[in-house]
């Protein structure tokens, strides 16, 4: 199992303490957490992207560039990049810049986004986001794989003989497809032979199991090598304590008020309300990683029984003091990660993975990983 630390940069007042950090401090915390994640041995760090609601992740490429410049080995991902609302040419340029700064450590995770309010802000009609995502992804693939691209579509003006610059560091970066609840993104991933990133953050485990198994079936039906059908799974907030009861008592009030806020109309896509309203239900059956190190390791392996996933993502409880977050990050790395890695090995980012040696930090053994993967 590989591990990713995700921050979608929520900028919220702690519903229990009333505390909220300044914007500049929140950005500094995100960069510091990424550096510590590398120091503690995590495999990847990721930043989300939101353009509506109380989030500070609208300028995500700037922050990812800062992370690229201040780390050396950890892979850099998005979670997700909302391609449905963006110009693929600009996405190709911006993220190739991050890829060059990181010397090949970038892997993009794309999606249609989980905020309906951001669609009209970028001229996308509600209902068009799926078609926009599919069309824009096809163009992005071409821009990263070809020069002198001529193209015409529905959601942006035509291109003639366009070569996006800078070029990526070592061929096209890997692109994952993020899916919160629907099969559309999973189908797009299977069509193109790309990995799937399941949110695993809202619904019960069984619903994500169906989504992932359908993805693997379609992936094979499209003729792709099933060994490269990598799957990632998200999680809710992390809270580590000596005992699960201690974690429950400390984090429960904050969690339950956060769920009440998220489930208000306008704060989520209709149909995507969080299912687990109480901390007890969330610990027992839901997506949170709240408890003792043993309880958390068992929870991840319980997911792995169903998902057989390769990458586990989680988010720090960013409404808590940052020093406390870093303590949990270190403890998770020391007491949870080794247990799960041993019980759930993966070939992701190893020599068996065409993208394993793409970054300079890992030997740059693949001058064009996308070509080696034949996708």
C-alpha positions as CSV (number, residue, x, y, z in Angstrom):
1,X,0.0,0.0,0.0
2,X,1.1,3.5,-0.8
3,X,0.0,6.6,1.1
4,X,-1.1,10.1,0.1
5,X,-1.7,13.1,2.3
6,X,-4.5,15.2,0.8
7,X,-5.4,18.8,1.7
8,X,-8.4,20.5,0.0
9,X,-7.6,23.6,2.0
10,X,-10.9,24.1,3.9
11,X,-10.8,27.5,5.7
12,X,-13.3,26.8,8.5
13,X,-13.9,28.0,12.0
14,X,-13.6,25.1,14.4
15,X,-17.2,24.6,15.3
16,X,-16.4,23.8,18.9
17,X,-13.5,26.2,19.7
18,X,-14.4,29.0,17.4
19,X,-10.8,29.2,16.2
20,X,-9.9,30.0,12.6
21,X,-6.4,30.6,11.2
22,X,-5.5,33.5,8.9
23,X,-5.2,32.8,5.2
24,X,-1.5,33.3,5.0
25,X,-1.0,30.9,8.0
26,X,-3.3,28.3,6.3
27,X,-1.1,28.3,3.2
28,X,2.0,28.0,5.3
29,X,0.5,25.1,7.1
30,X,-0.2,23.3,3.8
31,X,3.4,23.7,2.6
32,X,4.8,22.6,6.0
33,X,2.6,19.5,6.1
34,X,3.9,18.6,2.6
35,X,7.5,18.9,3.7
36,X,6.9,16.8,6.9
37,X,5.0,14.2,4.8
38,X,8.1,13.7,2.7
39,X,10.3,13.6,5.9
40,X,8.0,11.0,7.5
41,X,8.2,8.7,4.4
42,X,4.8,9.2,2.8
43,X,4.6,8.5,-1.0
44,X,2.5,11.4,-2.2
45,X,1.0,14.7,-1.2
46,X,-2.0,16.2,-2.9
47,X,-4.0,19.5,-2.9
48,X,-7.6,19.7,-3.9
49,X,-9.3,22.4,-6.0
50,X,-12.4,24.3,-5.1
51,X,-13.9,27.6,-6.4
52,X,-17.0,27.8,-4.2
53,X,-17.6,27.5,-0.5
54,X,-15.1,28.1,2.3
55,X,-11.9,26.8,0.6
56,X,-8.6,28.4,-0.3
57,X,-7.6,26.0,-3.1
58,X,-8.6,28.1,-6.1
59,X,-4.9,28.8,-7.0
60,X,-3.8,25.2,-6.5
61,X,-1.1,25.2,-9.2
62,X,0.8,28.1,-7.4
63,X,0.8,26.1,-4.1
64,X,1.8,22.9,-5.9
65,X,4.7,24.8,-7.5
66,X,5.8,25.8,-4.0
67,X,5.6,22.2,-2.8
68,X,7.6,21.1,-5.9
69,X,10.3,23.6,-5.1
70,X,10.6,22.7,-1.4
71,X,10.5,18.9,-1.6
72,X,12.6,16.4,-3.5
73,X,11.2,12.9,-3.5
74,X,7.5,12.9,-2.6
75,X,5.1,12.6,-5.5
76,X,2.8,15.5,-6.1
77,X,-0.9,15.0,-7.0
78,X,-4.2,16.9,-7.3
79,X,-7.3,15.9,-5.5
80,X,-9.0,16.7,-7.9
81,X,-8.2,19.1,-10.7
82,X,-11.6,20.3,-11.9
83,X,-10.9,19.8,-15.6
84,X,-14.5,20.2,-16.6
85,X,-14.4,24.0,-15.9
86,X,-10.9,24.8,-17.3
87,X,-9.2,25.3,-20.6
88,X,-7.2,22.2,-21.3
89,X,-4.4,24.2,-23.0
90,X,-3.9,26.2,-19.8
91,X,-4.1,23.0,-17.7
92,X,-1.4,21.5,-19.9
93,X,0.8,24.5,-19.5
94,X,0.4,25.0,-15.8
95,X,0.8,21.4,-14.7
96,X,3.7,20.8,-17.1
97,X,5.4,23.7,-15.3
98,X,4.8,21.9,-11.9
99,X,6.0,18.7,-13.5
100,X,9.3,20.3,-14.6
101,X,9.8,22.0,-11.2
102,X,9.4,18.7,-9.5
103,X,11.4,16.9,-12.1
104,X,8.7,14.4,-13.0
105,X,7.0,13.9,-9.7
106,X,3.5,15.1,-10.9
107,X,0.5,12.9,-11.3
108,X,-2.8,14.6,-12.1
109,X,-6.1,13.5,-10.6
110,X,-9.0,15.0,-12.6
111,X,-12.7,15.2,-12.1
112,X,-15.9,17.2,-12.8
113,X,-15.8,18.7,-9.3
114,X,-18.2,18.4,-6.4
115,X,-19.5,22.0,-6.3
116,X,-22.4,22.9,-8.6
117,X,-22.0,26.6,-7.7
118,X,-18.6,26.8,-9.5
119,X,-20.1,25.7,-12.9
120,X,-21.7,29.0,-13.9
121,X,-18.6,30.9,-12.6
122,X,-16.7,29.3,-15.5
123,X,-19.5,29.3,-18.1
124,X,-20.5,25.6,-17.8
125,X,-24.2,24.7,-17.7
126,X,-25.3,22.2,-15.1
127,X,-25.6,18.9,-16.9
128,X,-22.8,19.7,-19.3
129,X,-19.9,19.0,-16.9
130,X,-19.6,15.3,-17.8
131,X,-19.4,16.0,-21.6
132,X,-17.0,18.9,-20.9
133,X,-14.8,16.6,-18.8
134,X,-14.6,13.9,-21.5
135,X,-13.9,16.4,-24.3
136,X,-11.3,18.4,-22.4
137,X,-9.6,15.3,-21.2
138,X,-9.2,14.0,-24.7
139,X,-7.6,17.3,-25.7
140,X,-5.3,17.4,-22.7
141,X,-4.0,13.9,-23.6
142,X,-3.2,15.1,-27.1
143,X,-1.5,18.3,-25.9
144,X,0.8,16.3,-23.6
145,X,1.6,13.6,-26.1
146,X,1.7,15.5,-29.4
147,X,3.1,18.7,-31.0
148,X,1.4,20.9,-33.6
149,X,-2.1,19.9,-32.4
150,X,-5.1,20.9,-34.5
151,X,-8.4,20.4,-32.8
152,X,-12.0,21.6,-32.7
153,X,-14.7,20.9,-30.1
154,X,-17.7,22.2,-28.2
155,X,-16.3,23.7,-25.0
156,X,-13.4,25.9,-26.2
157,X,-12.3,27.6,-29.4
158,X,-10.4,25.6,-32.1
159,X,-6.7,25.1,-32.1
160,X,-4.4,25.0,-35.1
161,X,-0.8,23.7,-35.0
162,X,-0.5,24.3,-31.3
163,X,2.4,23.0,-29.2
164,X,1.9,23.6,-25.5
165,X,5.0,24.7,-23.6
166,X,6.7,23.8,-21.4
167,X,6.6,20.1,-22.4
168,X,6.2,17.7,-19.5
169,X,9.4,16.4,-17.8
170,X,9.4,12.9,-19.2
171,X,6.5,12.3,-21.5
172,X,2.9,12.7,-20.4
173,X,2.3,12.5,-16.6
174,X,0.0,9.8,-15.4
175,X,-3.6,10.9,-15.0
176,X,-6.0,9.4,-12.5
177,X,-9.8,9.9,-12.6
178,X,-11.5,10.9,-9.4
179,X,-15.0,9.6,-8.6
180,X,-17.0,10.6,-5.6
181,X,-20.1,8.5,-6.2
182,X,-20.9,8.1,-9.9
183,X,-19.7,5.6,-12.5
184,X,-19.1,8.2,-15.3
185,X,-15.5,9.0,-14.3
186,X,-14.8,5.4,-13.7
187,X,-16.0,4.6,-17.2
188,X,-13.8,7.4,-18.6
189,X,-10.8,5.9,-16.7
190,X,-11.5,2.4,-18.0
191,X,-11.8,3.6,-21.6
192,X,-8.4,5.3,-21.6
193,X,-6.6,2.7,-19.5
194,X,-6.1,5.1,-16.6
195,X,-6.2,4.5,-12.8
196,X,-9.2,5.2,-10.7
197,X,-9.3,7.4,-7.5
198,X,-12.4,6.6,-5.5
199,X,-13.3,9.2,-3.0
200,X,-14.5,6.7,-0.4
201,X,-15.7,9.7,1.6
202,X,-19.5,9.9,1.6
203,X,-21.2,6.5,1.0
204,X,-20.9,3.1,2.6
205,X,-18.1,0.8,1.6
206,X,-20.4,-1.5,-0.5
207,X,-21.3,1.3,-2.9
208,X,-17.6,2.1,-3.7
209,X,-16.9,-1.7,-4.0
210,X,-19.5,-1.9,-6.8
211,X,-18.0,1.2,-8.5
212,X,-14.4,-0.2,-8.4
213,X,-15.3,-3.7,-9.6
214,X,-17.2,-2.2,-12.5
215,X,-14.2,-0.1,-13.4
216,X,-11.9,-3.2,-13.4
217,X,-14.4,-5.1,-15.6
218,X,-14.6,-2.3,-18.1
219,X,-10.9,-1.7,-18.0
220,X,-10.3,-5.3,-19.1
221,X,-13.1,-5.1,-21.7
222,X,-11.2,-2.2,-23.3
223,X,-8.2,-4.4,-23.7
224,X,-5.9,-2.8,-21.2
225,X,-3.3,-4.6,-19.1
226,X,-5.2,-5.4,-15.8
227,X,-1.9,-5.2,-13.9
228,X,-2.0,-1.4,-14.4
229,X,-5.6,-1.0,-13.2
230,X,-4.5,0.8,-10.1
231,X,-7.1,2.0,-7.6
232,X,-6.8,4.6,-4.9
233,X,-9.2,5.2,-2.1
234,X,-9.8,8.4,-0.1
235,X,-10.9,8.7,3.5
236,X,-12.4,11.2,5.9
237,X,-10.4,13.1,8.5
238,X,-7.6,11.5,10.5
239,X,-7.6,11.6,14.3
240,X,-5.1,9.4,16.1
241,X,-5.1,8.8,19.9
242,X,-3.9,6.2,22.3
243,X,-7.4,4.6,22.4
244,X,-10.4,4.8,20.1
245,X,-12.5,6.0,23.0
246,X,-10.1,8.9,23.5
247,X,-10.2,9.8,19.8
248,X,-14.0,9.6,19.8
249,X,-14.4,11.9,22.7
250,X,-11.9,14.4,21.4
251,X,-12.9,14.6,17.8
252,X,-16.6,13.5,17.9
253,X,-18.1,17.0,18.6
254,X,-16.1,18.6,15.8
255,X,-16.9,15.8,13.3
256,X,-20.6,15.9,13.9
257,X,-20.8,19.7,13.5
258,X,-18.8,19.5,10.4
259,X,-21.2,16.9,8.9
260,X,-24.1,19.1,9.8
261,X,-22.4,22.0,7.9
262,X,-21.5,19.9,4.9
263,X,-25.0,18.5,4.6
264,X,-26.7,21.9,4.4
265,X,-28.2,22.7,1.0
266,X,-25.6,24.4,-1.2
267,X,-22.6,22.9,0.5
268,X,-22.6,19.7,-1.5
269,X,-23.8,18.3,-4.8
270,X,-27.4,17.1,-4.4
271,X,-27.4,13.3,-3.7
272,X,-23.9,13.5,-2.2
273,X,-24.8,14.3,1.4
274,X,-22.6,12.6,4.0
275,X,-24.3,9.4,5.2
276,X,-22.6,9.0,8.6
277,X,-23.9,11.7,10.8
278,X,-22.6,10.5,14.2
279,X,-19.0,9.8,15.1
280,X,-19.9,6.3,16.4
281,X,-21.4,5.4,13.0
282,X,-18.5,7.0,11.1
283,X,-15.9,5.0,13.1
284,X,-17.8,1.7,12.8
285,X,-18.8,1.9,9.1
286,X,-17.9,5.2,7.6
287,X,-14.8,6.8,5.9
288,X,-13.1,8.5,8.9
289,X,-9.8,7.2,10.3
290,X,-10.5,8.0,13.9
291,X,-9.2,5.8,16.7
292,X,-6.1,4.1,18.0
293,X,-3.3,3.2,15.5
294,X,-4.4,-0.5,15.6
295,X,-8.1,0.5,15.0
296,X,-7.0,2.7,12.0
297,X,-4.8,0.0,10.5
298,X,-7.6,-2.5,10.8
299,X,-10.1,0.0,9.2
300,X,-7.8,0.5,6.1
301,X,-7.3,-3.2,5.7
302,X,-11.1,-3.7,6.0
303,X,-11.4,-1.3,3.0
304,X,-8.7,-3.2,1.2
305,X,-10.6,-6.5,1.6
306,X,-13.3,-4.9,-0.6
307,X,-11.4,-2.5,-2.8
308,X,-8.0,-4.2,-3.3
309,X,-6.7,-0.7,-3.6
310,X,-3.1,0.4,-4.1
311,X,-3.0,3.9,-2.7
312,X,-4.7,5.2,0.5
313,X,-5.4,8.9,0.9
314,X,-6.4,10.7,4.0
315,X,-6.7,14.3,5.3
316,X,-5.5,15.8,8.5
317,X,-8.0,17.5,10.8
318,X,-7.0,21.0,9.6
319,X,-9.4,22.8,12.0
320,X,-7.2,21.7,14.9
321,X,-3.8,23.3,15.9
322,X,-1.2,22.6,13.3
323,X,1.3,21.2,15.9
324,X,-1.3,18.6,16.8
325,X,-1.8,17.7,13.1
326,X,1.9,17.1,12.6
327,X,2.0,14.9,15.7
328,X,-0.7,12.7,14.2
329,X,1.0,12.7,10.8
330,X,4.2,11.4,12.4
331,X,2.4,8.8,14.6
332,X,0.4,7.5,11.6
333,X,3.6,7.1,9.6
334,X,5.3,5.2,12.4
335,X,2.5,3.0,13.8
336,X,-0.1,2.6,11.0
337,X,1.8,2.7,7.7
338,X,4.2,-0.2,8.3
339,X,1.4,-2.5,9.4
340,X,-0.7,-1.8,6.3
341,X,2.3,-1.8,3.9
342,X,3.2,-5.3,5.1
343,X,-0.4,-6.7,4.9
344,X,-1.3,-5.1,1.5
345,X,1.7,-4.9,-0.9
346,X,1.3,-3.2,-4.3
347,X,3.3,-2.7,-7.5
348,X,2.3,1.0,-7.8
349,X,5.4,3.2,-8.2
350,X,7.7,0.2,-8.3
351,X,9.8,-1.2,-11.1
352,X,6.7,-3.1,-12.3
353,X,4.9,0.2,-12.8
354,X,5.8,2.1,-16.1
355,X,5.6,5.3,-14.1
356,X,7.7,4.0,-11.2
357,X,10.9,5.4,-12.5
358,X,9.6,8.5,-14.2
359,X,10.7,11.1,-11.6
360,X,14.4,12.1,-11.6
361,X,14.4,11.3,-7.8
362,X,13.7,7.6,-8.7
363,X,16.2,7.3,-11.6
364,X,14.2,8.6,-14.5
365,X,14.3,5.1,-16.0
366,X,11.3,5.9,-18.2
367,X,12.0,8.8,-20.6
368,X,8.3,8.5,-21.7
369,X,6.3,6.4,-19.2
370,X,3.1,7.0,-21.1
371,X,4.6,5.3,-24.1
372,X,5.8,2.4,-22.0
373,X,2.3,1.9,-20.6
374,X,0.9,1.9,-24.1
375,X,-2.1,4.1,-23.1
